Amino acid sequence: MNRITKEQYEFALNRIEELLPLVTDETPANDRRAVELSVMSDVVIEYEKEHYPIGKPTVGELIGLSLEENGITQRQLAKMIGVSPSRVSDYVSGRSEPTLRIAGQLCRMLNIAPGAMLQC
């Protein structure tokens, strides 16, 4: 695919907003609006991959986000996994990384996919 310009990206974003209300789950895949929506989405994805890349989260960010999503405090998590609150704070801040045993507990307690934890 050729390099997508900012103007093309903005056009695609606007066109997606127009098409979204017109394309439903019941719309056939070969409907011209559904096809156009798919093409416009591809343009946006391609542009954003190049200009707004999303990096992998750190272990600390993953734990912090999971705490927030689950409504659990660092102190509560510390009790759940049997470590001190300062140790959990070290994990979240990135000053320390959990052992494999603790990482397994974090995955279970915070519903983190083990693969996500290993990819950090």
N, C-alpha and C positions, 0 to 999 in steps of 0.2 A: 504494500500500500504506500502511496506517496505521502510525504510529510503533510500533516494536517495543519492548516493555519488557524490562528486564533479566531478569525472571522468565520471560518467553516465550523469550528467548534461551537461558537456562540449561536450560529444559525441552527446547528443540530440540537443544541439544548432547547432553543425556543420551539423548534419543530416537535421535539419530544413532548413538551408541555401541551402542545396543541393536539397531538395524536393520542396521548394517554387516555383521555376521557372517551375516545372513539373506538379504542381497541380493548376488548374484554376477553375473558377466558373462553368465551363462546365464539369469538371471532376466528374464522378459519385461518390457518397458517399462511395460505396463499392469497388472502385478501390483500389488496394493494396497500392499505393503511398498515396492516400488520407487517408486511414486508418492509415498508418505509420505516416503520418504528424500529425494526431490527437493524436496518442499515444505519439509521441515525444513532442508535445505541452503540453500534460498533465504532462509529466515528468518535463519539464522546469517550468511550473506553480507551481507544488508541491514543487520543490526545492526552487524557489524564494519566495514562501510564508513563508517558514521556515527561509531562510537565508537573505532575503532582504525585510522584511515586510515594507509596506508603511503605516505610521500612518495617522490618520485623520488630515487635516489641521486645524489650529486655525482660528478663525473668521478673525483676522488680515491678515493671509496668504491668505485666501479666497478672501478677499477684494483686497489685493495687486495684486494677480494673475489676478483677474477680471479687475482691472484697466489697467494692462498691456495688457491683451487680447483685451480690447475694445479701447485701445489707448487714455485713458482718464487720465488726471493728477489729483492729489489730490485736487488741487485748483479748477479745473473744477467740480469735483464731489461735493465739498463743496457747490458751487453755485447751483448745480442741486438739492441738498437735503436740502438746507437752513441752513447749519451749517458753522462754521468757518473752515478755512483750518487746523488750529491746532487741531480741534476736529477730522477731518478725519485722520490726522497724528497719533493721539492717538489711533484711531481704528486700523489702519494698524500696528502700533508698538505693539499693545496689551496692552497699558497702560489703555485703556478704552474699554468697549463694548457698542455697539449701543443699544438704547432702542428698544422695539418691533416695534414702529412706524417707527423709522429710519431704522431698519433692513428690514422692508417691502419695504421702498423706495430704499434701496441699492439693494435688490433683483430685483426690477423692472428696475432700472437704469442700473445695471450691468449684467442683464440677469443671475442672480444666482437663481438656484432652491431653493425655500424656505426650502425644506427638507434638502438641503445641509447646509444651514445656521444654521438650528436648530440642526443638528448633530454635530456641532463643539463643 
